Amino acid sequence: MASDTLVLIGASGWLHPAWRNGFYPDGLPDDWMLAYYNTQFQAVYLPAPVWQAAPKAVWEQWLNDTQEGFHFVLEPADPAPPQPASARVVLATPAWQAAHIWWLDETPDLRRLAQRITRQAETGEPLYVFSRSGDLDLLEQARTLKQVMGY
């Protein structure tokens, strides 16, 4: 796996109210927010109610609004409705989450994250580093750690 796709950083969703007056440029239209988010992050975790409610046309727009290396990680749903057929869309089963997701809000310890990144690099499998709350400070710390480690 390429080093630039080993660690993918993002948040749970891209529509955090606190991001309106700081993260997103003033006056940015709502329908451009995902495209802007994708300039800063490589993945997004979507809660089941969000991705389940998105019709095919919305999914097509989301995929068109993001770059090829951007990933959508989907919270599992019961029952699991069909998901878009794209290598960039991953259904995060509990076993897959345990192997591939680091929740910054739950474990913000960057030393432990660095150790996890090192272990993940040995497997060659991607590690998705997400913030449920959209904490931009934590996300920036994770991005800096990724850069320092050469990923």
Backbone bond lengths (Angstrom), bond angles and torsions (degrees), N, CA, C in turn:
res aa  C-N    CA-C-N  psi(-1)  N-CA   C-N-CA  omega(-1)  CA-C   N-CA-C  phi
1 M - - - 1.457 - - 1.532 108.45 -
2 A 1.310 116.94 137.58 1.456 121.92 179.41 1.519 110.03 -65.57
3 S 1.328 116.21 144.54 1.468 119.72 -176.74 1.522 112.14 -61.97
4 D 1.336 118.15 -27.55 1.465 119.43 -179.31 1.523 112.63 -76.74
5 T 1.337 117.88 -10.99 1.457 120.31 177.24 1.523 112.52 -114.61
6 L 1.325 117.17 8.40 1.456 119.97 178.99 1.521 111.04 -75.41
7 V 1.325 117.25 -41.11 1.466 122.28 -179.36 1.521 107.65 -119.17
8 L 1.331 115.28 115.97 1.462 120.87 179.99 1.525 107.93 -115.27
9 I 1.311 116.61 124.53 1.464 122.15 -173.95 1.517 109.96 -108.21
10 G 1.346 115.12 142.32 1.458 119.92 178.47 1.511 111.88 -173.59
11 A 1.304 114.70 -167.61 1.468 121.54 -177.61 1.518 109.36 -130.23
12 S 1.307 114.95 170.77 1.453 121.16 172.48 1.524 106.31 -82.64
13 G 1.314 115.66 101.20 1.464 121.35 -175.95 1.517 111.96 81.01
14 W 1.311 115.14 166.86 1.471 120.08 179.02 1.525 111.48 -121.79
15 L 1.324 117.17 5.21 1.468 120.57 -177.59 1.533 110.69 -110.67
16 H 1.302 116.80 66.30 1.466 121.76 177.48 1.531 108.77 -91.62
17 P 1.335 118.59 121.79 1.467 120.51 -177.38 1.533 113.48 -52.78
18 A 1.314 118.02 -37.73 1.472 120.84 -178.53 1.527 112.22 -66.67
19 W 1.301 117.93 -18.61 1.457 121.13 -178.63 1.533 112.47 -79.38
20 R 1.334 117.10 -15.16 1.469 120.71 -176.61 1.523 113.24 -61.94
21 N 1.282 117.15 -36.37 1.473 120.15 -175.74 1.521 111.22 -109.11
22 G 1.311 117.11 50.75 1.446 119.41 179.12 1.517 113.18 174.87
23 F 1.307 116.71 -57.29 1.461 120.14 -179.28 1.528 110.42 -74.45
24 Y 1.321 116.53 -51.55 1.458 120.50 179.71 1.523 110.21 -84.74
25 P 1.328 117.44 140.08 1.463 119.78 176.78 1.534 110.85 -60.07
26 D 1.324 115.86 146.51 1.461 120.72 178.04 1.529 109.95 -56.33
27 G 1.321 115.14 135.94 1.459 120.61 175.74 1.515 115.44 79.39
28 L 1.333 118.02 4.49 1.460 119.90 179.77 1.528 109.33 -65.85
29 P 1.336 118.46 124.42 1.464 120.25 179.25 1.529 110.96 -62.94
30 D 1.331 116.33 147.70 1.458 121.60 -179.10 1.524 112.22 -54.24
31 D 1.314 117.23 -39.73 1.463 119.32 -175.88 1.536 113.11 -76.24
32 W 1.323 118.50 -0.61 1.461 122.23 174.80 1.532 111.66 -103.70
33 M 1.334 116.59 -5.48 1.462 119.96 -173.89 1.522 113.28 -63.34
34 L 1.327 118.18 -41.19 1.462 119.50 178.95 1.523 110.89 -62.72
35 A 1.317 117.32 -43.64 1.462 120.72 179.38 1.529 110.40 -61.12
36 Y 1.340 117.31 -41.03 1.464 119.98 177.26 1.532 110.48 -67.18
37 Y 1.332 117.11 -45.63 1.467 122.26 177.78 1.528 109.53 -51.60
38 N 1.324 116.41 -42.88 1.461 121.97 -178.94 1.523 112.79 -65.11
39 T 1.324 118.88 -18.35 1.468 119.82 175.44 1.525 111.34 -76.51
40 Q 1.328 116.99 -17.15 1.456 121.72 -177.17 1.532 113.65 -109.28
41 F 1.323 116.61 -26.40 1.462 122.24 -174.31 1.522 110.99 -131.43
42 Q 1.335 115.31 160.71 1.463 120.49 -175.76 1.531 113.03 -107.23
43 A 1.343 117.41 -5.65 1.463 119.87 -177.25 1.520 109.46 -157.18
44 V 1.329 114.50 161.75 1.464 121.33 174.04 1.520 107.61 -140.37
45 Y 1.331 115.77 139.96 1.461 122.03 175.24 1.518 106.59 -98.26
46 L 1.325 116.80 124.83 1.454 120.53 -178.35 1.523 110.93 -109.51
47 P 1.341 117.29 120.56 1.461 120.29 174.26 1.529 109.64 -59.82
48 A 1.327 115.61 150.18 1.469 120.98 -176.47 1.530 113.13 -52.53
49 P 1.354 119.90 -46.80 1.469 118.05 -178.63 1.535 113.41 -59.74
50 V 1.327 117.65 -30.00 1.470 120.93 -179.66 1.514 110.64 -71.94
51 W 1.320 116.62 -53.35 1.465 117.74 -174.95 1.520 112.46 -74.50
52 Q 1.322 117.77 -29.07 1.463 119.72 178.06 1.532 111.76 -67.81
53 A 1.323 116.25 -32.98 1.463 120.77 -177.18 1.525 112.90 -80.15
54 A 1.319 117.55 -11.92 1.466 120.60 -176.49 1.524 110.80 -80.59
55 P 1.327 116.65 118.10 1.473 118.87 177.08 1.533 110.80 -70.66
56 K 1.304 115.74 168.04 1.466 121.95 -177.30 1.527 112.19 -52.74
57 A 1.326 117.80 -42.00 1.473 121.05 -179.01 1.527 111.47 -62.87
58 V 1.323 116.98 -37.16 1.467 120.31 178.37 1.524 109.81 -67.79
59 W 1.334 116.43 -43.14 1.465 119.45 177.21 1.525 111.09 -59.91
60 E 1.305 116.50 -42.67 1.465 119.68 178.33 1.518 110.81 -60.32
61 Q 1.338 116.34 -40.70 1.463 120.21 178.16 1.520 110.77 -65.11
62 W 1.344 116.98 -44.86 1.471 120.46 178.90 1.525 110.98 -58.60
63 L 1.304 116.32 -44.19 1.467 119.63 179.94 1.529 111.14 -66.99
64 N 1.333 117.10 -36.28 1.463 120.73 177.91 1.523 112.30 -72.05
65 D 1.333 117.05 -29.61 1.463 121.22 -177.87 1.533 113.61 -79.93
66 T 1.327 116.74 -6.36 1.460 120.26 -176.57 1.526 110.44 -120.72
67 Q 1.317 114.63 157.01 1.456 121.66 -178.33 1.528 110.44 -75.48
68 E 1.309 116.16 162.47 1.471 122.00 -176.67 1.524 113.37 -57.45
69 G 1.317 118.96 -33.17 1.464 121.00 -178.25 1.517 114.25 -84.03
70 F 1.320 118.03 -1.22 1.463 122.45 -177.40 1.525 109.64 -81.85
71 H 1.364 116.13 138.65 1.466 120.59 -177.91 1.521 111.73 -120.23
72 F 1.321 115.18 143.40 1.458 123.68 171.87 1.524 106.76 -105.49
73 V 1.322 116.82 120.00 1.460 121.74 178.75 1.525 106.60 -107.11
74 L 1.332 115.90 122.22 1.456 121.50 -172.30 1.518 111.94 -102.86
75 E 1.332 114.80 129.73 1.455 120.37 172.83 1.522 107.90 -63.09
76 P 1.335 117.44 137.96 1.467 118.65 178.67 1.525 111.54 -61.64
77 A 1.319 115.20 149.79 1.460 122.18 179.22 1.520 108.81 -129.23
78 D 1.309 115.26 150.89 1.463 119.45 179.29 1.525 108.78 -130.36
79 P 1.288 119.52 115.69 1.458 126.21 -2.65 1.529 110.33 -75.33
80 A 1.301 115.55 155.41 1.464 120.90 -176.76 1.522 110.74 -79.80
81 P 1.338 116.88 109.32 1.469 118.92 175.82 1.527 109.34 -74.57
82 P 1.312 116.63 166.58 1.466 118.21 178.37 1.529 110.54 -62.00
83 Q 1.303 114.97 144.99 1.460 120.97 176.44 1.515 108.76 -111.40
84 P 1.312 117.83 162.11 1.468 119.53 179.49 1.524 111.25 -58.85
85 A 1.310 115.89 141.17 1.461 121.22 178.09 1.524 108.72 -82.92
86 S 1.322 115.62 93.04 1.454 121.42 178.85 1.519 108.30 -154.90
87 A 1.320 116.18 138.97 1.462 120.60 176.95 1.525 111.12 -64.90
88 R 1.328 116.95 -14.67 1.466 121.60 -179.28 1.522 112.44 -89.15
89 V 1.326 117.56 1.21 1.459 122.68 -179.78 1.529 108.03 -116.89
90 V 1.339 115.67 123.13 1.460 121.20 -175.92 1.520 109.34 -124.31
91 L 1.335 116.57 130.05 1.452 121.15 173.51 1.523 107.55 -87.02
92 A 1.319 116.77 119.51 1.463 122.67 -172.70 1.526 110.82 -89.28
93 T 1.327 116.28 79.39 1.462 119.85 175.07 1.530 108.35 -61.69
94 P 1.323 118.19 160.30 1.467 119.18 179.90 1.538 113.29 -54.62
95 A 1.325 118.22 -42.50 1.472 120.19 179.35 1.529 110.73 -65.86
96 W 1.329 116.79 -40.88 1.466 120.06 179.14 1.528 110.23 -64.97
97 Q 1.344 116.75 -42.67 1.468 120.10 178.50 1.521 111.19 -58.22
98 A 1.327 117.30 -44.95 1.461 121.02 -178.59 1.530 111.42 -59.50
99 A 1.311 116.68 -33.31 1.457 121.03 -177.52 1.530 113.95 -89.26
100 H 1.338 117.42 -18.31 1.465 119.01 -169.42 1.525 116.68 -130.70
101 I 1.329 119.79 -5.34 1.471 119.74 -175.83 1.527 110.84 -121.47
102 W 1.325 114.80 136.59 1.468 123.66 172.84 1.525 106.15 -118.95
103 W 1.329 116.57 119.17 1.465 121.04 178.95 1.524 108.81 -92.16
104 L 1.303 116.58 109.97 1.475 122.08 -177.91 1.521 112.93 -59.70
105 D 1.326 117.21 -39.64 1.461 120.28 -176.63 1.529 111.38 -65.64
106 E 1.323 116.63 -30.64 1.462 121.11 -178.55 1.523 112.03 -85.06
107 T 1.338 117.43 -34.09 1.458 122.04 -179.09 1.530 108.85 -137.61
108 P 1.335 117.43 80.21 1.465 119.65 -177.32 1.536 114.04 -80.29
109 D 1.315 117.59 4.12 1.465 122.53 -178.61 1.533 109.47 -67.33
110 L 1.328 116.78 108.48 1.460 120.91 -175.54 1.527 112.56 -69.11
111 R 1.331 118.15 -27.84 1.470 119.27 176.23 1.525 110.03 -64.66
112 R 1.324 115.84 -43.64 1.461 119.26 178.39 1.523 110.92 -66.32
113 L 1.323 116.09 -37.17 1.463 119.39 176.89 1.525 110.12 -63.68
114 A 1.314 118.07 -42.63 1.467 121.53 178.60 1.530 110.54 -60.45
115 Q 1.321 116.60 -40.73 1.464 120.36 177.74 1.529 110.42 -64.14
116 R 1.317 116.38 -41.49 1.468 120.43 179.19 1.524 110.89 -65.22
117 I 1.330 117.22 -40.48 1.465 120.54 177.92 1.532 109.77 -61.42
118 T 1.317 116.69 -42.40 1.466 120.83 179.25 1.530 110.63 -61.98
119 R 1.331 117.07 -45.03 1.470 120.52 177.85 1.530 110.42 -63.68
120 Q 1.327 116.16 -40.74 1.463 120.41 -179.48 1.524 110.47 -64.27
121 A 1.319 116.70 -38.29 1.470 120.53 179.85 1.524 110.84 -61.90
122 E 1.325 116.54 -32.55 1.465 120.28 178.43 1.526 111.55 -66.10
123 T 1.328 116.96 -31.54 1.467 120.50 179.95 1.523 111.71 -83.73
124 G 1.333 116.55 -24.14 1.456 120.64 -176.32 1.517 113.54 79.84
125 E 1.332 116.70 1.91 1.463 121.83 179.73 1.528 109.91 -89.85
126 P 1.335 118.41 147.57 1.464 120.07 -178.90 1.525 112.43 -69.55
127 L 1.324 114.68 151.90 1.462 122.62 172.40 1.518 106.69 -118.52
128 Y 1.323 115.93 124.69 1.454 122.40 177.92 1.522 107.35 -99.34
129 V 1.320 116.50 122.13 1.461 122.37 -179.26 1.521 106.71 -108.58
130 F 1.349 115.17 111.18 1.457 120.60 -174.44 1.524 112.11 -120.80
131 S 1.336 114.74 151.76 1.459 122.36 169.27 1.526 107.11 -113.46
132 R 1.322 116.28 122.01 1.474 119.69 176.98 1.524 110.44 -67.47
133 S 1.328 116.32 -38.37 1.461 120.96 -174.97 1.532 112.73 -84.25
134 G 1.322 117.39 -11.49 1.465 119.78 -176.08 1.519 111.87 75.35
135 D 1.325 117.41 30.91 1.465 122.59 -179.21 1.530 109.03 -68.11
136 L 1.324 116.27 103.41 1.462 121.19 -175.38 1.524 112.39 -64.91
137 D 1.327 118.17 -32.40 1.467 120.09 177.83 1.531 110.58 -64.41
138 L 1.338 116.70 -45.82 1.465 119.89 177.97 1.523 111.30 -63.89
139 L 1.306 116.52 -41.29 1.457 120.23 179.36 1.529 110.97 -63.21
140 E 1.323 116.99 -39.25 1.469 120.28 178.13 1.526 110.75 -66.99
141 Q 1.333 117.27 -39.02 1.464 120.11 176.67 1.527 110.81 -62.30
142 A 1.324 116.80 -41.88 1.466 120.57 178.28 1.529 110.63 -65.11
143 R 1.313 117.11 -40.36 1.468 120.78 178.68 1.532 110.60 -63.60
144 T 1.324 116.50 -41.45 1.471 120.63 178.65 1.529 109.97 -64.98
145 L 1.328 117.81 -43.80 1.457 121.42 177.82 1.524 110.44 -59.36
146 K 1.309 116.27 -44.53 1.475 120.86 178.24 1.527 110.49 -57.04
147 Q 1.325 117.60 -45.08 1.452 122.13 -179.40 1.528 111.49 -66.10
148 V 1.338 116.37 -43.88 1.471 121.09 179.94 1.529 110.38 -61.46
149 M 1.335 115.99 -37.03 1.469 120.27 -179.71 1.530 112.99 -80.35
150 G 1.321 116.22 -5.63 1.466 120.01 176.50 1.509 114.96 85.90
151 Y 1.333 116.18 22.75 1.460 120.13 179.04 1.506 110.06 -113.49
